[in-house]
Amino acid sequence: MTHTAFALFCLTCAVGLPGAARADAIPGASTAPVHEAVPMAVTSDTLDYCRTLARKVHRTLRQTAAASAPIINQAMYLEHEGEALCAHGHLRSGIAQERRALVVLTRS
């Protein structure tokens, strides 16, 4: 690198690029922090979380009146499989089945 190129590089680093504006110099630009309205739910592969999902499926089943019989049967089957898997220590598979049951019910 030549001395001229090196000097230009140093000057650009110190002063900034010509024509580039800082965010605080632009009118109407906001640097306000982003606030989350609802805290993020933390889930884990535990028996308690599996039971929470099972309760949610049961509640959704009670509230779903317009779903057809095959959809309700499929959701009940998935929920039963999920509970059995969780009870036998297969938490990830059980939670996946419980979630599938919720998806079946919410998309009906």
N, C-alpha and C positions, 0 to 999 in steps of 0.2 A: 504494500500500500504506500502510495507516495505521501509526502508531507502535506500536500494540498488536500488530498482526499481525506487524510487523517484529521486535519484541522477542520474540514467541513463536517466530518462525522461528529467530532467533539462539539462543534458549534450547534449542530442540529440536536444533539442530545441535551445540551444545556438550555437552548432557547426553545426548542420544539420545532415541529415541521411548519413551514410557511403555509398559511391558509387553513391550518387545522385549529379549530376553536375548542376551547375547554367546555365541558358540559355545564359548568356553572356560569359561563359567559353567554350562553344561548338563552334569549328570553323565552319564558314558558317552560324551560326544561326543569324537571323536578328530580330531586335526588332524595325524596322522602322514602323512608324505610317501608318495606312491605310487611303488613300485619296480617296474620292469619286469624280469620274469624272463628274458626272451630279448630280445636287442637286435634292433631292427627291421632287416630286410634292405633295403638300398638298391639299387634297380635303376635301370638307365639304358639308353638306346637305343644299345647298342654291339654290335659283332659278337661280342665275347666273351660278353656276356649271352645273345645269340641261340644261340651254341654251347652255353652252359650249359643252356639250356632244351632244346636238341636232345638233349643227353646225358641229361637227366632223362626225356625222352619215351622214349628207347631203353631206359633202365633200367626204366621202368614197363612198357614192352612186354614185356621179358624176364620180369618178375615177374608179369605178368597171364596166368594160365592159364585162368581161367573166362570170359574175354570171348569173344563170338561172332566169327565170321569177318568179318561186315560192320563191326562196331565196330573191329576191328583194322585192316581195310582203310581205313576212314575216318581213323583216327588216323595211319596210315602216310602216307596221301595228304596230310593237313594238315601233318604234320611235314616231308615232302618239299617241299611248297610253301613252308613257312616257311624252310627252309634255302636254297632257290633265291632267294627274295625277299631274304633277308639277304645272300647272296653277290652279288646285283646292286645292293646299296646301299639297298634298301627295308627299312630296319631295323624301323620301327614296324609295318609290315604283316607282316613276317616273324615278329616277336615275337608279334604277335596270332595268327598261324596256329599257332605252337608252343604258345601257351597254350590255344588251342582243342583241339589234339590232347591236351594233358594233361587238359582237362575231359572230353573224350570218354572217355578211359581211366579216369578216377577215378569217373565217374558210371555206369560199366558194372557 
